[in-house]
């Protein structure tokens, strides 16, 4: 382990404070590249900012990676409820409006694989934690074009999510 830590320190990815190692700022460049390399990022960032400015609420852009949702961009208005959904945070897709809107546009096989890997944990008492109930919800989302989150991830918080679908 020491060899790995020393190499990461020598390459600038870790800083040493006494006997403790901490993540270095060199990771910022890598994280920013990971975020901005996506075709949809620049388009979504503009829309998220506009939505937050117009509503004075929180708006965010989430992508699926390895079966989890990842917050890539977030903007908050003055009346936004503060949550711990910072950039880079990972979350279950089935418990949020953004996540369910993503799942609704994946194949059933892909959704099944995500459920098999991550399960359907009940984050709150309102979280959909039944496989068939989730598939029924995903069908309704496809028909409607957007998803709701009725206190499924945070008690007292409701949200709306819509997918960003790119033409290929």
C-alpha positions in Angstrom: 0.0 0.0 0.0 2.8 2.4 0.8 4.3 2.0 -2.7 0.9 3.0 -4.2 0.6 6.0 -1.9 4.2 7.1 -2.5 3.7 6.8 -6.3 0.4 8.8 -6.2 2.1 11.4 -4.0 5.1 11.7 -6.3 2.7 12.1 -9.3 0.8 14.8 -7.5 -2.5 13.0 -6.9 -2.1 12.9 -3.2 -0.7 15.3 -0.7 0.8 14.3 2.6 0.0 16.1 5.9 2.2 14.6 8.6 1.4 10.9 8.4 -1.9 11.4 6.6 -2.5 11.4 2.9 -5.3 13.4 1.3 -6.7 13.6 -2.3 -4.8 16.3 -4.2 -6.2 18.9 -6.5 -4.7 17.2 -9.5 -7.9 15.1 -9.5 -9.9 18.3 -10.2 -8.5 18.4 -13.7 -9.4 14.8 -14.3 -12.9 15.2 -12.9 -13.6 18.3 -14.9 -12.4 16.5 -18.1 -14.6 13.5 -17.2 -17.6 15.8 -16.9 -17.0 18.1 -19.8 -16.0 15.4 -22.4 -19.6 14.3 -22.6 -21.5 15.6 -25.6 -24.6 16.3 -23.5 -22.8 18.3 -20.8 -22.6 21.7 -22.4 -26.2 21.5 -23.7 -27.5 20.4 -20.3 -25.5 22.9 -18.2 -27.1 25.8 -20.1 -30.6 24.4 -19.7 -30.0 23.6 -16.0 -28.8 27.1 -15.3 -31.7 28.6 -17.2 -34.2 26.4 -15.3 -32.8 27.2 -11.9 -32.7 30.9 -12.7 -36.3 31.0 -13.9 -37.7 28.9 -11.1 -35.4 30.0 -8.3 -35.2 26.3 -7.3 -32.6 23.6 -7.7 -32.0 22.0 -11.1 -29.5 19.3 -11.9 -28.2 17.1 -14.6 -27.7 13.4 -13.9 -26.2 10.7 -16.0 -26.1 6.9 -15.7 -22.7 5.3 -15.1 -22.1 1.7 -14.0 -25.8 1.4 -13.1 -25.9 4.4 -10.8 -26.9 8.0 -11.2 -24.1 10.6 -11.1 -24.7 14.3 -10.6 -22.7 16.1 -13.3 -24.1 19.6 -12.9 -26.2 21.5 -10.5 -27.5 25.0 -10.1 -29.5 26.3 -7.2 -31.8 29.2 -6.9 -32.5 31.3 -3.8 -35.5 29.1 -2.8 -33.8 25.8 -3.4 -33.9 23.1 -0.7 -30.4 22.2 0.2 -29.5 18.5 -0.2 -26.3 16.6 -0.4 -26.5 16.1 -4.2 -23.1 17.7 -5.0 -21.3 17.2 -8.3 -20.0 13.7 -8.6 -22.3 12.2 -6.0 -23.7 8.8 -6.9 -27.2 7.7 -6.2 -29.7 4.9 -6.9 -31.6 5.5 -10.2 -34.9 4.1 -9.1 -35.4 6.6 -6.2 -35.2 9.9 -8.1 -37.1 11.5 -10.9 -34.0 12.0 -12.9 -32.9 8.4 -12.4 -36.3 7.0 -13.3 -36.4 9.1 -16.5 -33.0 7.6 -17.4 -34.2 4.1 -16.6 -37.4 4.6 -18.7 -35.2 5.0 -21.8 -33.0 1.9 -21.3 -33.9 -1.5 -22.5 -35.6 -3.9 -20.1 -32.5 -6.0 -20.1 -30.3 -3.1 -19.1 -32.7 -2.1 -16.3 -32.8 -5.8 -15.1 -29.0 -5.8 -15.0 -28.9 -2.6 -12.9 -31.5 -4.0 -10.5 -29.6 -7.3 -10.2 -26.4 -5.4 -9.4 -27.7 -2.6 -7.1 -31.1 -3.9 -6.0 -34.1 -1.7 -5.2 -33.4 -0.5 -1.7 -36.2 1.6 0.0 -34.6 4.9 0.6 -37.8 6.2 2.1 -41.1 4.5 2.7 -42.3 5.9 -0.7 -39.5 4.4 -2.8 -40.5 1.9 -5.4 -38.8 -1.3 -4.2 -40.7 -3.8 -6.2 -39.4 -4.8 -9.6 -42.8 -5.0 -11.5 -44.0 -1.8 -9.9 -40.9 -0.1 -11.1 -41.4 -1.4 -14.7 -45.0 -0.2 -14.6 -43.7 3.2 -13.5 -41.1 3.3 -16.3 -43.8 2.6 -18.8 -45.9 5.5 -17.5 -42.9 7.7 -17.7 -42.2 6.8 -21.3 -45.9 7.6 -22.1 -45.9 10.9 -20.2 -42.4 12.0 -21.2 -41.2 12.8 -17.7 -40.9 11.3 -14.2 -42.0 12.3 -10.8 -40.3 11.7 -7.4 -42.9 11.8 -4.6 -40.7 11.7 -1.5 -38.9 8.6 -2.8 -35.4 9.8 -2.1 -35.8 12.5 0.6 -38.9 12.8 2.8 -40.8 16.0 2.1 -39.1 16.6 -1.3 -40.9 16.2 -4.6 -39.2 16.5 -8.0 -39.7 16.2 -11.7 -37.2 14.7 -14.1 -37.0 14.6 -17.9 -34.6 12.7 -20.1 -32.1 14.3 -22.4 -32.2 12.1 -25.5 -29.6 12.7 -28.1 -30.2 11.9 -31.8 -27.6 9.4 -33.0 
